[in-house]
Amino acid sequence: MNKLRLITLSLMFLLTACAGNQKTITLNKQTLKQNTTWSGIVLVNGDIYVPPGITLTIKPGTVVKFKRVDEKSPANMFGTESPYFPEIELIIRGRIIARGTPERHIVFTSAAINARPKDWGAINLLGSRGNIIEYCKIMFAYDGVHSHGGEAVISYDEIAKNGVGISFKKAEELKNVPWYGKISNLKITHNHIYDNKGGIGFRNSKALISHNLIENNKYFGIFPKEEANAEISYNEITGNKKGIYLYQTRKVRIDHNNIYDNSEYNIAVAEAQDYDVAAPDNWFGTIDRRKIEESIFDKHDDKDLGQVFYQPFLRRKIDWEGK
């Protein structure tokens, strides 16, 4: 039985179990006026805006389902230009605390029976601080979690079947907004990020990306861009088209990961990447230097590109879960 079917069956079981003893709360487009707690089954029919000073708390076991809408739908609160999504989203300027448990995950998903990626927008963090997204399942969004200048801890989550699992950047658009110029700062640990079009993509931000299983994403596992002040360590990165893909990347640290069996390259630099990249002390699935170099696209393939310095490399797979 394939992974998607297992996810679908698990989600159907969860929804059925919840529906048996809890009614569905339906929410149309709105701004929260006070601290709010969600539980049970929540059907979201329009953008939910959490303004500064307000906290949205979501209890363990809650299922949040987003209606699929056309991009011209009046369900959009602030339009569809960046940083907003054409699809229904949670817009967090205050704070979101979505803390499930190992036994009772919080689920964010599409309300459509024939759910597909990009059915809803994102958990969209706009310059907000103190956000926690823990023990959640995030599925069928445009971006599972998206941040313009926000801060969050994203841990122990299952993030699958989205456009991009986690996307974040410095807030550089809309100069008149309060969060303009702020960098995103995310701690992304102990997640399973898979079967998205892209796993984790970010630029001009700060991040700790550690102890994650990042696998089988269509285009990339991790895609840092520009001033990516990030520590990428103790991850399992496998089965993606490109394991780690670098675009004009500076200030990124890549070490002590298992990066292997990605279909095109384990590490690749983009056409504009003329900076060298340090990626020592990783396991590439082999100790054959020729094979390692074949799995890396850099200056050796195009003299105008930067070089990936992968030595010394690890001679055995690391215990990425246990440290």
C-alpha positions in Angstrom: 0.0 0.0 0.0 1.6 3.3 -1.0 2.2 6.2 1.4 -0.4 8.5 0.0 -3.1 5.8 0.4 -1.9 5.3 4.0 -2.2 9.0 4.6 -5.6 9.2 3.1 -6.9 6.2 5.0 -5.5 7.6 8.3 -7.0 11.0 7.6 -10.4 9.4 6.8 -10.3 7.4 10.0 -9.5 10.5 12.0 -12.2 12.5 10.4 -14.8 9.7 10.9 -13.8 9.3 14.5 -14.1 13.0 15.2 -17.3 13.3 13.4 -18.8 10.6 15.5 -18.9 12.6 18.6 -18.2 16.3 17.7 -20.1 18.6 15.5 -18.5 20.8 12.8 -18.0 24.5 13.5 -18.2 26.5 10.3 -16.3 29.8 10.0 -16.6 32.4 7.3 -14.1 35.1 6.5 -13.4 37.0 9.7 -11.0 38.8 12.0 -10.6 37.4 15.4 -11.5 40.0 18.1 -10.2 38.1 21.1 -8.0 35.2 22.1 -9.7 32.2 20.5 -9.5 28.4 21.0 -10.5 25.8 18.3 -11.3 22.2 19.0 -13.3 19.4 17.2 -13.8 19.9 13.5 -13.5 23.4 12.1 -14.6 24.1 8.5 -13.0 27.3 7.2 -14.9 29.0 4.4 -12.8 32.2 4.2 -9.6 33.8 5.3 -9.1 34.0 9.1 -7.1 36.9 10.3 -5.4 36.8 13.7 -4.4 40.5 14.3 -1.6 41.7 16.6 -2.2 41.0 20.3 -4.5 38.0 19.6 -3.6 34.3 20.0 -5.3 31.5 18.2 -4.9 28.2 20.1 -5.8 24.9 18.5 -6.3 21.9 20.8 -4.9 18.4 20.2 -7.1 16.3 18.0 -8.6 19.2 16.2 -9.3 18.9 12.4 -9.2 22.2 10.4 -10.6 21.8 6.9 -10.3 24.5 4.3 -12.8 25.0 1.5 -11.4 25.0 -2.0 -12.2 28.4 -3.7 -11.6 30.2 -6.9 -8.9 32.9 -6.7 -11.5 35.6 -7.4 -13.6 34.4 -4.4 -14.8 37.0 -1.9 -13.5 34.6 0.7 -10.1 36.4 0.3 -9.8 39.1 2.9 -6.8 41.1 1.7 -6.7 40.3 -2.0 -4.3 37.8 -3.6 -1.1 39.8 -4.1 2.0 38.7 -2.1 2.2 38.0 0.8 -1.4 36.7 0.5 -2.7 33.6 -1.2 -5.5 33.3 -3.7 -6.7 30.3 -1.6 -8.2 30.4 1.9 -5.5 30.9 4.6 -4.8 31.6 8.2 -3.2 35.0 8.3 -1.2 35.3 11.6 -0.1 38.7 12.7 -0.7 37.8 16.4 0.2 34.3 17.3 -0.8 30.7 16.6 -0.3 27.9 19.1 -1.1 24.6 17.4 0.3 22.1 19.8 -0.9 18.5 19.3 0.4 15.4 21.0 2.0 12.2 19.7 -1.4 10.5 20.2 -3.6 13.3 19.0 -2.2 15.3 16.1 -3.8 18.5 14.9 -4.8 18.2 11.2 -4.8 21.0 8.6 -6.2 19.8 5.3 -8.5 20.4 2.4 -12.3 20.0 2.8 -12.6 18.7 -0.7 -13.3 15.0 -1.2 -10.8 14.9 -4.1 -8.2 16.8 -2.2 -5.1 18.0 -4.1 -2.1 20.2 -3.4 -2.9 24.0 -3.3 -6.5 23.5 -2.3 -5.9 26.1 0.5 -3.3 28.7 1.0 -1.1 28.4 4.1 -0.6 29.0 7.8 0.8 32.4 6.9 3.0 34.1 9.5 3.4 37.9 8.8 6.0 39.3 11.2 4.5 37.4 14.0 6.4 36.0 17.0 6.0 33.1 19.4 4.3 30.7 17.0 4.3 27.0 17.8 3.2 24.3 15.2 3.9 21.0 16.9 2.5 17.4 16.3 0.4 18.6 13.4 -0.4 17.1 10.0 -0.4 19.7 7.2 -1.7 18.6 3.9 -2.9 19.9 0.5 -1.9 23.5 1.0 -0.1 25.9 -1.4 2.6 26.3 1.3 2.0 24.3 4.4 3.7 27.0 6.6 4.6 30.3 5.0 6.5 33.2 6.7 7.2 36.8 5.8 9.5 38.0 8.7 7.8 35.6 11.2 9.3 33.4 14.0 8.1 29.9 14.8 9.0 26.5 16.1 7.9 23.8 13.7 8.5 20.4 15.2 7.2 16.8 15.1 4.9 17.5 12.2 3.9 15.5 9.2 3.9 17.8 6.1 2.9 16.2 2.8 1.1 16.8 -0.5 1.6 20.6 -0.5 3.1 22.9 -3.1 6.0 23.6 -0.8 6.1 22.1 2.7 7.7 25.1 4.5 8.5 28.4 2.8 9.9 31.5 4.5 11.8 34.7 3.7 12.6 38.2 4.8 9.7 40.6 4.4 10.7 42.6 1.4 7.4 43.5 -0.3 4.8 46.0 0.7 7.1 48.6 2.3 4.2 50.2 4.2 3.5 47.1 6.4 4.7 46.9 10.0 6.7 43.7 9.4 8.6 45.1 6.4 12.4 44.4 6.6 12.1 41.7 9.3 13.8 38.3 8.6 12.1 35.0 9.3 13.6 32.9 12.0 12.4 29.3 12.1 13.4 26.3 14.1 12.4 23.3 12.0 13.1 20.0 13.8 12.0 16.4 13.9 9.5 16.7 11.0 8.6 14.3 8.2 8.4 16.4 5.1 7.5 14.3 2.0 5.6 14.1 -1.3 5.4 17.8 -1.7 6.5 19.6 -4.8 9.2 21.2 -2.7 10.3 20.4 0.8 11.8 23.5 2.5 12.4 26.7 0.6 13.7 30.0 2.0 15.8 33.1 1.4 17.3 36.0 3.4 16.3 34.3 6.6 17.6 32.5 9.7 16.9 28.9 10.4 17.8 25.8 12.3 16.9 22.8 10.2 17.7 19.6 12.1 16.6 16.0 12.7 14.1 16.0 9.8 13.2 13.3 7.3 12.9 15.1 4.0 12.1 12.6 1.2 10.4 12.1 -2.1 9.7 15.8 -2.8 9.2 16.3 -6.5 11.7 19.1 -7.1 13.9 19.7 -4.1 14.4 18.7 -0.5 15.9 22.0 0.8 16.3 25.2 -1.4 18.2 28.0 0.3 18.6 31.3 -1.5 20.7 34.4 -1.0 21.5 35.3 2.6 20.5 31.9 4.0 21.8 32.2 7.5 21.0 28.6 8.3 22.3 25.5 10.0 21.3 22.3 8.2 22.4 19.3 10.2 21.4 15.8 11.2 18.7 15.5 8.5 17.9 12.5 6.3 17.5 13.9 2.7 16.7 11.3 0.2 14.5 10.4 -2.8 14.1 14.1 -3.9 15.0 15.3 -7.4 17.7 17.6 -5.9 18.6 17.0 -2.3 19.9 20.5 -1.5 19.6 23.1 -4.2 21.5 26.4 -3.8 20.8 29.8 -5.4 23.2 32.6 -4.6 23.5 31.1 -1.2 25.7 32.6 1.5 26.1 31.9 5.2 24.6 28.4 5.1 26.1 25.5 7.1 25.6 22.0 5.8 27.0 19.2 7.9 26.3 15.8 9.5 23.4 15.0 7.2 22.6 11.8 5.3 22.2 13.1 1.7 21.9 10.2 -0.7 19.9 8.6 -3.5 18.3 11.9 -4.7 17.4 11.3 -8.3 19.2 14.2 -10.0 21.8 15.5 -7.6 22.4 15.2 -3.9 23.7 18.8 -3.8 23.4 21.2 -6.8 24.2 24.8 -7.3 21.9 26.9 -9.6 23.2 28.9 -12.6 23.6 32.1 -10.6 25.4 30.4 -7.7 29.0 31.8 -8.0 29.7 31.5 -4.2 31.6 28.5 -2.9 29.7 26.3 -0.4 31.1 24.4 2.6 29.4 21.0 3.0 31.8 18.8 5.0 31.0 15.8 7.2 28.0 14.5 5.4 27.2 10.9 4.3 26.5 10.6 0.6 25.6 6.9 0.5 29.1 5.9 -0.6 32.8 6.4 0.2 33.7 6.4 -3.5 34.8 9.9 -4.3 34.0 9.6 -8.0 30.4 8.7 -7.2 30.1 11.5 -4.6 31.3 14.0 -7.1 28.9 12.7 -9.8 26.1 13.4 -7.3 27.2 17.0 -6.8 26.7 19.7 -9.5 29.1 22.6 -9.1 32.2 24.3 -10.5 33.5 20.9 -11.8 30.5 20.8 -14.2 30.4 24.5 -15.1 33.5 26.7 -14.5 31.3 29.8 -13.8 29.7 28.3 -10.8 30.8 28.0 -7.2 32.3 24.9 -5.7 30.8 22.6 -3.1 33.6 21.6 -0.7 32.3 18.2 0.5 35.5 16.9 2.1 36.0 15.4 4.6 32.9 13.3 4.1 31.5 10.8 6.5 32.3 7.1 5.9 29.1 5.8 7.4 25.5 6.8 7.8 24.8 8.9 10.8 22.0 8.4 13.4 20.1 11.5 12.4 17.2 10.7 14.7 19.1 9.9 17.9 21.4 12.8 18.6 
